[in-house]
């Protein structure tokens, strides 16, 4: 059983203090006692995990990366498809039982931590948008695995990696679970959403985001983001064509807006949380994550803010 948790440096500091020091360690402890010992998701530095693994950076296109933008504690488990089905089912069942029990015990504390994190985000002015592994500072963990080697493939005849289940090992390996911010962006006063973007407006209403429609036509000095350039992969990845080298151009301009267009101020909790998610798409200093994963954007204009 492997576990993906929200990367602690990317998570709100108040939530990270609870998850990294209390919740996650107890989940590992309970799973070991159940007989289905966990390890962090194996994102290897090398072909095999012997030389260390890296804490998985789950950006908003991943489930836990999305929920973390809303200050929601979440985890993803993975049981390998080549393991016996009954063990995969029971490992998943035991894991699900663990947070249920902990949540029942810590319900009041979790609620308080979530509320404090939301208030903290409301006051925050600058947000980290790009991240890189900190290779200078790392932890260690006890890793249980099998010896990895190479042998000719029976299909192609080429050399392929295999794990010898007759040669198990237990060793201490490096765990690079620290990240450093590589770029930041300042929170704008507000965003303006053209009324033609009906789907976005409907989703904001479903999320109970406070929006104010313009009472009359007006011209406002704003900053717009344009997609200046990008490259697209030659083959699909998980059903999508990954974009890379995405370059955005901010442009200061006076633009006419119309009665019924929406102004969304970023000084409210839900607005800030959704702005964090949106910023992963539009910040000029970070990976425009959802566009990069080929989530369709019909216009070359990404955002309007002031």
Secondary structure, DSSP 8 states (H G I E B T S, - for coil): -EEEE--TTTS-HHHHHHIIIIIHHHHHHHHHHHT---EE---BSSSSGGG-EE-----TTSHHHHHHTTT---EEEE--TTS-HHHHHHHHHHHHHHHHHHHHHHHHHHHHHHHHHHHHHHH--EEEEEEEE-TTS-EEEEEEEEEEEEEE-TTT-SEEEEEEEEEEEEEEEEEE--EEEEEEEE--SEEEE-TT-HHHHHHHHHTT---EE-SS-EEEEEEEEEEEEEEE-SS-BTTB--EEEEEEEEEEEEEEE-TT-EEEESSSHHHHHHHHHHHHHH-TTS--HHHHTT----SSEEEEE-
